[in-house]
Amino acid sequence: TDQDNDTIRKLTPEGAGWVVSTIGGVPKVPGSADGTGANALFNRPWGIAVGPGGILYIADFANDTVRMGVPAPPAGPPLRVSLNGNHVVLSWPASAAGFVVQETSSLSSSPTWNSVTNGWVAAGDQLFLTNAIEGASMFYRLKKQ
């Protein structure tokens, strides 16, 4: 905890040093709000413990409370989109085992996503899918199965 800045920080080793990132709270903005990232506010967080499943228990000293936080799930592999003439080219790391490309023609409140199971090719450490641009818009995502 970074009590003087009212934040929860994460230290990650990088090269010969460390990268410091704020995972909860807003520096120098005391408050009392549950949430994630900058939506969570603390007032002199004093201590932290990690429980089963990575749940964080934070002693929020000046608010006289213990807060519970759930770490955000790790980001998935990137899905890159580019244009090549009248084709859209999707690419993602071949190491993304357990992920599938899905497509939908609408981003309504409950879109229907369909898995794209054929047409992709491997080249080096990337997988590629090329589709012709025709008519209606199409939206894509890389989803863990």
Salt bridges, closest charged atoms under 4 A:
ASP2 OD2 - ARG9 NE 3.09
ASP4 OD1 - ARG44 NH1 3.07
ASP34 OD1 - ARG67 NH1 2.55
ASP60 OD2 - ARG67 NE 2.84
